[in-house]
Amino acid sequence: MKIDGRHYRTIFPDAGGTSVQVIDQTRLPFAFELQRLATMEDAARAIRTMVVRGAPLIGVTAAYGLALAMREDSSSEGIEQAVATLAATRPTAINLRWALDRAASVLRGVPDNERAALAFEEAARIADEDVASCRSIGEHGARILSDIAVAKGGRIDVLTHCNAGWLATVDWGTALAPIYVAHDAGVPVHVWVDETRPRNQGAALTAFELNAHGVPHTVIADNAGGHLMQHGQVDLCIVGSDRTTASGDVCNKIGTYLKALAAHDTRVPFYAALPFSTIDWTLNDGVAEIPIEERDAREVTHLTGLTEDGGFATVQVVSPGSPVANPAFDVTPARLVTGIITERGVAQASPEGLLGLYPERRKPA
């Protein structure tokens, strides 16, 4: 995707190949800045503080973090220590563990002096595959949007939650990829953008992306979605996912479950868009089994924004002394999900639906 006419990925090696550049998402939408990651500790901090965020991008950043670690200590102990450190940064997104396991498996069994170069090569492969997967998700999802537009005979209105665009991946995005592909093909698309408290990833990041790409959109308060669905102003919902179970339960940014309930009540189709690396085939009950990250209370109690004089300010918005809970994700049961859009096609949110797209995951009889 492009910023001011220049194509960017969210993460890429620098010209010398000794470090990695990422877009600092904590500065968006008011400042577009790159941050250099030179060590494994830099990568871990970037993931933990949400300089980079979004399940697929977290995974790729972790893979590059392991590569950076190999420049400092390429021993077998160095591999395991780096994997443990990076895996502990965010507990919910399965892509993080998937990417680390894949990259580490490539490094084990080769000479120490070959590991750093091999790790960078594998991280680059994971990044390229993510771009291809997201583009394919976009093409499969765009067919759904196009069919609705034809049936409706005019503009379609899509509601999305959090940011599952190119900023959450290496490029293209998951939930926003169908919107970009459909928009570029001439399908009249308008997006309702949930602000997504407490970190406002919708208002800050999704709106920034859609603005840059020229996609018509409107930012709404999180609590407005159900009202819009009741009044026929939403044709479908598309969200991303940080972990989806083998049974089709979808874990995504906190507040997604409420949108799914409203969509179910108003008969609005509700889709999740995600690559294969987001499916956790070891879990079946998302509500009981997926670990939900509890983040800093300050994300709820304070807001940072642009002041009228062009500066940045952080203000407190919660009554002093009041206790705060800040679960970062919730789980939408499969029964509320119309379909799961993947790089291989659209599956029913069920074990058989997902196995139909990924037959290699079937257990031997």
C-alpha positions as CSV (number, residue, x, y, z in Angstrom):
1,M,0.0,0.0,0.0
2,K,1.1,3.6,-0.5
3,I,1.8,6.6,1.7
4,D,2.1,9.9,-0.3
5,G,2.6,7.9,-3.5
6,R,5.4,5.6,-2.1
7,H,4.9,1.9,-1.5
8,Y,5.6,0.7,2.0
9,R,5.5,-2.5,3.8
10,T,5.0,-2.3,7.5
11,I,8.3,-4.1,8.1
12,F,11.4,-4.5,5.9
13,P,15.2,-5.0,6.3
14,D,17.3,-1.9,5.9
15,A,19.6,-1.4,3.0
16,G,22.6,-3.0,4.7
17,G,20.6,-6.0,6.0
18,T,21.8,-5.5,9.6
19,S,18.6,-4.2,11.1
20,V,14.9,-3.9,10.4
21,Q,12.7,-0.9,9.8
22,V,9.1,-0.8,11.0
23,I,6.3,1.8,10.8
24,D,5.8,3.2,14.4
25,Q,2.1,2.7,14.8
26,T,2.0,4.6,18.1
27,R,2.6,7.8,16.2
28,L,-0.1,7.4,13.7
29,P,-2.3,9.0,12.4
30,F,-0.6,12.3,13.1
31,A,3.0,11.4,12.3
32,F,4.4,8.8,9.9
33,E,7.7,7.7,11.3
34,L,9.9,4.6,10.9
35,Q,11.7,2.9,13.8
36,R,14.8,0.9,13.5
37,L,15.1,-2.5,15.2
38,A,18.7,-3.4,15.6
39,T,18.5,-6.1,18.3
40,M,16.1,-8.9,19.5
41,E,15.3,-6.7,22.5
42,D,14.3,-3.9,20.1
43,A,11.9,-6.3,18.4
44,A,10.4,-7.6,21.7
45,R,9.9,-4.0,22.9
46,A,8.2,-3.0,19.6
47,I,5.8,-5.9,19.9
48,R,5.1,-5.4,23.6
49,T,4.5,-1.6,23.3
50,M,2.4,-2.0,20.1
51,V,4.9,0.0,17.9
52,V,3.9,-3.0,15.7
53,R,0.6,-4.8,16.2
54,G,-1.9,-7.0,14.4
55,A,-1.4,-10.8,14.6
56,P,0.3,-11.4,11.2
57,L,2.7,-8.5,11.7
58,I,3.5,-9.5,15.2
59,G,4.5,-12.9,13.8
60,V,6.8,-11.5,11.1
61,T,8.4,-9.1,13.6
62,A,9.1,-12.0,15.9
63,A,10.7,-13.9,13.1
64,Y,13.0,-11.0,12.3
65,G,13.6,-10.6,16.1
66,L,14.9,-14.1,16.1
67,A,17.1,-13.3,13.2
68,L,18.5,-10.3,15.0
69,A,19.2,-12.5,18.0
70,M,21.3,-14.9,15.9
71,R,23.7,-12.0,15.2
72,E,24.5,-11.8,18.9
73,D,24.2,-15.5,19.9
74,S,23.7,-18.2,17.3
75,S,24.1,-21.1,19.7
76,S,21.3,-23.5,20.4
77,E,20.9,-21.9,23.8
78,G,20.6,-18.5,22.0
79,I,17.8,-19.8,19.9
80,E,15.8,-21.1,22.8
81,Q,16.3,-17.9,24.9
82,A,15.3,-15.7,22.0
83,V,12.2,-17.7,21.3
84,A,11.2,-17.6,25.0
85,T,11.7,-13.9,25.2
86,L,9.8,-13.1,22.0
87,A,6.9,-15.5,22.7
88,A,6.3,-13.8,26.1
89,T,5.6,-10.4,24.6
90,R,1.9,-11.0,23.6
91,P,0.0,-14.0,24.8
92,T,-3.1,-14.1,22.6
93,A,-2.1,-13.8,19.0
94,I,-1.2,-17.3,17.7
95,N,0.8,-16.0,14.7
96,L,3.5,-15.0,17.2
97,R,4.2,-18.6,18.3
98,W,3.6,-20.0,14.9
99,A,6.3,-17.8,13.3
100,L,8.8,-18.4,16.0
101,D,8.3,-22.2,15.9
102,R,8.7,-22.2,12.1
103,A,11.8,-20.0,12.1
104,A,13.4,-21.9,15.0
105,S,12.8,-25.2,13.3
106,V,14.8,-24.1,10.3
107,L,17.7,-23.1,12.5
108,R,18.0,-26.2,14.5
109,G,20.4,-28.8,13.1
110,V,22.5,-26.3,11.0
111,P,26.0,-25.0,12.0
112,D,26.0,-21.9,14.3
113,N,27.8,-19.7,11.8
114,E,25.0,-20.2,9.2
115,R,22.1,-19.4,11.4
116,A,21.9,-15.6,11.2
117,A,21.8,-15.5,7.4
118,L,19.3,-18.4,7.3
119,A,17.1,-16.7,9.9
120,F,16.9,-13.5,7.9
121,E,16.0,-15.5,4.8
122,E,13.3,-17.4,6.6
123,A,11.8,-14.2,8.1
124,A,11.7,-12.7,4.6
125,R,9.9,-15.8,3.3
126,I,7.3,-15.5,6.1
127,A,6.8,-11.8,5.2
128,D,6.4,-12.5,1.5
129,E,3.9,-15.4,2.2
130,D,1.9,-13.1,4.4
131,V,1.6,-10.5,1.6
132,A,0.5,-13.3,-0.8
133,S,-2.0,-14.7,1.7
134,C,-3.5,-11.3,2.4
135,R,-3.9,-10.5,-1.3
136,S,-5.7,-13.8,-1.8
137,I,-8.0,-13.1,1.2
138,G,-8.8,-9.8,-0.5
139,E,-9.7,-11.5,-3.7
140,H,-12.0,-14.1,-2.1
141,G,-13.7,-11.5,0.2
142,A,-14.1,-9.0,-2.6
143,R,-16.4,-11.5,-4.4
144,I,-18.8,-11.4,-1.4
145,L,-18.8,-7.6,-1.5
146,S,-19.4,-7.6,-5.2
147,D,-22.3,-10.0,-5.0
148,I,-24.0,-7.9,-2.3
149,A,-23.5,-4.8,-4.3
150,V,-25.0,-6.4,-7.4
151,A,-28.0,-7.7,-5.4
152,K,-28.5,-4.3,-3.7
153,G,-28.0,-2.4,-6.9
154,G,-25.8,0.3,-5.3
155,R,-23.4,1.2,-2.6
156,I,-22.7,-1.3,0.1
157,D,-21.9,-0.4,3.7
158,V,-19.3,-2.5,5.6
159,L,-18.7,-2.3,9.3
160,T,-15.3,-3.2,10.7
161,H,-13.8,-3.3,14.2
162,C,-10.2,-2.4,15.3
163,N,-7.6,-2.3,12.5
164,A,-7.2,-5.4,10.3
165,G,-5.7,-3.6,7.4
166,W,-2.2,-3.4,5.9
167,L,-0.9,-1.9,9.1
168,A,-1.8,-5.1,10.9
169,T,0.0,-7.3,8.4
170,V,3.0,-6.9,6.1
171,D,0.7,-5.5,3.3
172,W,-2.9,-5.6,2.1
173,G,-4.4,-6.6,5.5
174,T,-7.0,-9.2,6.4
175,A,-10.5,-7.7,7.0
176,L,-9.7,-4.6,4.9
177,A,-8.1,-6.5,2.0
178,P,-11.5,-7.4,0.5
179,I,-12.5,-3.8,0.8
180,Y,-9.3,-2.6,-1.0
181,V,-9.7,-5.2,-3.8
182,A,-13.4,-4.4,-4.3
183,H,-12.8,-0.6,-4.2
184,D,-10.1,-0.9,-6.8
185,A,-12.4,-3.0,-9.0
186,G,-15.0,-0.2,-9.0
187,V,-17.4,-1.7,-6.4
188,P,-19.1,1.2,-4.5
189,V,-17.9,0.5,-0.9
190,H,-18.4,2.6,2.2
191,V,-16.9,1.6,5.5
192,W,-18.2,2.2,9.0
193,V,-15.1,2.5,11.1
194,D,-15.5,1.6,14.8
195,E,-13.2,3.9,16.9
196,T,-12.2,0.8,18.9
197,R,-11.6,1.9,22.5
198,P,-9.4,1.9,24.4
199,R,-6.5,2.3,21.9
200,N,-8.6,3.7,19.1
201,Q,-7.1,1.5,16.4
202,G,-10.1,2.1,14.2
203,A,-10.2,5.9,14.5
204,A,-6.4,6.2,14.3
205,L,-5.2,3.4,12.0
206,T,-8.1,2.1,9.9
207,A,-9.3,5.6,9.1
208,F,-5.7,6.6,8.3
209,E,-5.4,3.7,5.9
210,L,-8.7,4.3,4.2
211,N,-7.9,7.9,3.8
212,A,-4.6,7.2,2.2
213,H,-6.3,4.8,-0.3
214,G,-9.3,6.9,-1.0
215,V,-11.9,4.6,0.3
216,P,-15.1,6.3,1.5
217,H,-15.6,5.8,5.2
218,T,-17.1,7.2,8.4
219,V,-15.7,6.9,11.9
220,I,-18.3,6.0,14.5
221,A,-18.4,5.5,18.3
222,D,-18.1,1.8,19.2
223,N,-21.6,1.8,20.6
224,A,-23.2,3.1,17.4
225,G,-22.8,-0.2,15.4
226,G,-26.0,-1.9,16.7
227,H,-28.1,1.2,16.0
228,L,-26.8,1.3,12.4
229,M,-27.6,-2.4,11.9
230,Q,-31.1,-1.9,13.3
231,H,-31.8,0.8,10.7
232,G,-30.5,-1.1,7.7
233,Q,-27.3,0.9,7.3
234,V,-24.9,-2.1,7.5
235,D,-24.8,-4.7,4.7
236,L,-22.1,-6.9,6.3
237,C,-19.4,-6.9,9.0
238,I,-15.9,-8.0,8.4
239,V,-13.3,-8.3,11.3
240,G,-9.9,-9.8,11.6
241,S,-8.7,-12.3,14.2
242,D,-5.8,-12.8,16.5
243,R,-6.6,-16.5,17.0
244,T,-9.3,-18.7,15.6
245,T,-9.9,-22.2,16.9
246,A,-10.3,-25.4,14.9
247,S,-14.0,-25.2,15.6
248,G,-14.4,-21.7,14.2
249,D,-14.5,-19.5,17.3
250,V,-12.9,-16.2,16.5
251,C,-10.8,-14.2,19.0
252,N,-10.4,-10.6,18.1
253,K,-10.2,-7.1,19.6
254,I,-12.4,-6.5,22.6
255,G,-15.9,-5.4,21.5
256,T,-16.0,-7.8,18.5
257,Y,-18.4,-10.2,20.3
258,L,-20.9,-7.4,20.9
259,K,-20.9,-6.5,17.1
260,A,-21.5,-10.2,16.3
261,L,-24.4,-10.3,18.7
262,A,-26.0,-7.2,17.1
263,A,-25.3,-8.6,13.6
264,H,-27.0,-11.9,14.5
265,D,-30.0,-10.2,15.9
266,T,-30.4,-8.0,12.8
267,R,-29.5,-10.7,10.3
268,V,-26.4,-8.9,9.1
269,P,-23.7,-11.3,7.7
270,F,-20.7,-11.4,10.0
271,Y,-17.4,-12.6,8.5
272,A,-13.9,-13.0,10.0
273,A,-10.9,-12.7,7.6
274,L,-7.6,-14.4,8.5
275,P,-4.7,-16.3,7.1
276,F,-3.9,-20.0,7.9
277,S,-1.3,-18.9,10.5
278,T,-4.1,-17.5,12.7
279,I,-5.9,-20.8,13.1
280,D,-4.9,-22.7,16.2
281,W,-5.7,-26.3,15.4
282,T,-5.0,-27.4,19.0
283,L,-8.0,-25.5,20.5
284,N,-11.7,-26.1,20.1
285,D,-13.4,-23.9,22.8
286,G,-12.2,-20.4,22.3
287,V,-14.0,-18.9,25.3
288,A,-12.5,-21.5,27.7
289,E,-9.1,-22.0,26.1
290,I,-7.7,-18.9,24.5
291,P,-5.6,-16.7,26.9
292,I,-6.9,-13.2,26.9
293,E,-4.3,-10.5,27.4
294,E,-4.9,-8.0,30.2
295,R,-3.2,-4.7,29.3
296,D,-2.2,-1.6,31.2
297,A,-5.0,0.3,32.9
298,R,-3.6,3.5,31.6
299,E,-4.8,2.6,28.1
300,V,-8.3,3.1,29.5
301,T,-7.7,6.0,32.0
302,H,-5.8,8.2,29.6
303,L,-6.0,9.4,26.0
304,T,-3.3,10.9,23.8
305,G,-4.1,13.1,20.8
306,L,-3.3,16.2,18.8
307,T,-3.9,19.6,20.4
308,E,-5.2,22.6,18.6
309,D,-1.7,24.2,18.5
310,G,-0.3,21.1,16.8
311,G,1.3,19.4,19.8
312,F,0.6,16.1,21.5
313,A,-1.0,15.8,24.9
314,T,-2.1,13.0,27.1
315,V,-5.1,13.6,29.3
316,Q,-6.9,11.6,32.0
317,V,-10.5,10.7,31.3
318,V,-11.4,8.4,34.2
319,S,-12.2,9.4,37.7
320,P,-9.0,9.3,39.8
321,G,-8.8,6.3,42.0
322,S,-11.3,4.1,40.2
323,P,-10.1,0.6,39.5
324,V,-9.9,-0.4,35.8
325,A,-10.1,-3.7,33.9
326,N,-8.6,-3.8,30.4
327,P,-9.1,-7.2,28.6
328,A,-7.6,-6.7,25.1
329,F,-9.7,-9.4,23.3
330,D,-12.9,-11.3,23.4
331,V,-14.1,-14.5,21.7
332,T,-17.0,-14.7,19.2
333,P,-18.5,-18.2,19.1
334,A,-18.6,-19.9,15.7
335,R,-22.4,-19.9,15.8
336,L,-22.4,-16.1,15.3
337,V,-19.9,-16.2,12.4
338,T,-21.3,-16.4,8.9
339,G,-18.1,-17.4,7.3
340,I,-14.3,-17.3,7.6
341,I,-12.4,-15.7,4.7
342,T,-9.0,-17.2,4.2
343,E,-6.3,-17.3,1.5
344,R,-7.8,-20.6,0.3
345,G,-11.5,-19.4,0.1
346,V,-14.5,-18.9,2.4
347,A,-15.2,-21.6,5.0
348,Q,-18.1,-22.2,7.2
349,A,-17.2,-21.5,10.8
350,S,-17.1,-25.1,11.9
351,P,-14.6,-28.0,12.1
352,E,-15.7,-29.4,8.8
353,G,-15.8,-26.0,7.1
354,L,-12.2,-25.3,8.0
355,L,-11.0,-28.8,7.3
356,G,-12.6,-28.5,3.9
357,L,-10.1,-25.8,3.1
358,Y,-7.2,-27.4,5.0
359,P,-7.7,-31.2,4.5
360,E,-4.0,-31.8,5.5
361,R,-5.1,-31.0,9.0
362,R,-7.4,-34.0,9.2
363,K,-6.3,-36.5,11.8
364,P,-5.6,-40.0,10.4
365,A,-8.5,-42.4,11.1
